[in-house]
């Protein structure tokens, strides 16, 4: 698998990624991609039988809590400090004519 990265592949990937690579950058990218594929080949050699797949290195569990109301309706208390209120709403001066 490691020997499959050639200049055409790098050009195609750079077009998909909308990158403009110089000739030198294309060669460097081909070497880097080749090394990545070699590493993947090396990982494929590992015996992973009995190893459970994970999506995170630490065990992550849903930590949902009950949706309970913890505050009370204190609207009337708050509106006592307002200069003017009407029908449970704050009354403010008109700003648009």
Number of C-alpha atoms within 10 A of each C-alpha: 9 14 12 11 18 15 14 11 13 19 18 11 13 15 12 9 9 9 10 11 15 9 11 9 12 19 16 14 20 21 16 13 18 18 15 13 17 15 12 13 13 10 11 10 8 8 8 10 6 6 7 6 7 9 7 7 6 7 7 9 6 5 5 6 6 5 6 6 6 5 6 6 7 8 10 11 9 9 15 10 9 12 9 12 14 9 6 9 12 11 12 11 6 6 5 4 3
